[in-house]
Amino acid sequence: MLGETEITYLKSMDPTLRRENLKKFFSFPIPCVFITKGQEPGPDLLEIAASAGVALIRSHLKTDEFYNRLKPWLEEEFSPTTNLHASLADVFGVGLLFVGKSGIGKSECVLDLVERGHRFVADDLVIARRRGRSVVVGRGHELQKHHMEIRGVGLIDIPSLFGVRAVRHQKRIEVVVQLEHWDHGDPPDRTGLDTETTTILDVELPKMRVPLNPGKNITVIAEVIAMNHLLKYSGIDPAQRFNDRLVKQLRGRSDVQRYLQEDDE
């Protein structure tokens, strides 16, 4: 990016030295050069850039304003990205990423959430992109356009069925919900104290395992997962508070029992 200071400096140089410096400058693999404030690049700069096959793009914006507009786009375009086989929904403002084996019911769960007033983001293919060091944002592919595949029904258009308020273009992924078949040999966590995490693009995210069996209302469970995450985000951990009360009660009984055992009167 060449601003007023750089262009003025180039014009003040000796023509021979300027051409040598420009040739050396354009010998590097530069994709393009931006000139701000609508300044004239000069014949030397135009000629050497053209011979090097580098595009010159001129903008009438000031350098700082142009940079502030370009920087977010560059960060978005070149940030780490991965594709996930999952479904993504906005539930009470919390981005829930549903993962699991094909055919386990991810799409049906998200469809039920949309019917209950929550918002659909992507189905089957979620493009996850990291922003900064701790934020992962998911969105659908441009060709999907908020379509969803329901086995036995086919492709459905969510905005056409439920309205434009039922969809979001993208959403931050905050909780990963693993849907899996019920396995009696592998009992699930009963208290919520043993928190599990997973990693997406080097960002650690909380993970909830939800075993499926006939009659289980997975939609309500998904809503509870979202509300529980909001509670933890505000500093309230129901499982930990219950455990603290239980430990306090047990310690109190232990103190009374010890006092009675030590009483010799």
KADA-V992567 format. One line per field, one symbol per residue. ss: DSSP state (H for helix, E for strand, C for the rest). psi: psi as a letter, one per 40 degrees, with the letter a starting at -180 (. if undefined). burial: I if it has 16 or more other C-alpha atoms within 10 Angstrom, else O. A space follows every 50 residues. Layout:
# KADA-V992567
ss: ???
psi: ???
burial: ???
This chain:
# KADA-V992567
ss: CECHHHHHHHHHCCHHHHHHHHHHHCCCCCCEEEECCCCCCCHHHHHHHH HHCCEEEECCCCHHHHHHHHHHHHHHHCCCEEEEECEEEEECCEEEEEEC CCCCCHHHHHHHHHHCCCEEEECCEEEEEEECCCEEEEECCCCCCCEEEE CCCEEEEHHHHHCHHHECCEEECCEEEEEEECCCCCCCCCCCCCCEEEEE CCEEEEEEEEEECCCCCHHHHHHHHHHHHHHHHCCCCHHHHHHHHHHHHH HHHHHHHHHHHHCCC
psi: hhaddddddddeihdddddddddddeeighdihhhiffihdidddddddd defhhhhhieiidddddddddddddddeihiihhgiihihhfehhhhhii iheefddddddddddeeihhdiidhhhhhhhaeehhhiiiidedffiihh hedahihddddeideeiidiihhdhhhhhiihhdeghihededgiiiihh fehhiihhhhhhihehgddddddddddddddddeehgddddddddddddd dddddddddddehe.
burial: OIIOOOIOOIOOOOOOOIIOOOIOOIOOOOOOOOIIIOOOIOOIIOOIIO OOOIOIOIOOOOIOOIOOOOOOOOOOOOOOIOOIOIIIIIIOOIIIIIII OOOOIIIIIIIOIIOOOIIIIIIIIIIIIIIOOOIIIIIIIOOOOIIIOO OOOOOOOIIOOOOOOIIIOIIIIIIIIIIIOOOOOOOOOOOOOOOOOOOI IOOOIOIIOIIIOOOOOIIOOIIOIIIIIIOOOOOOIOOOOOOOOOOOOO OOOOOOOOOOOOOOO
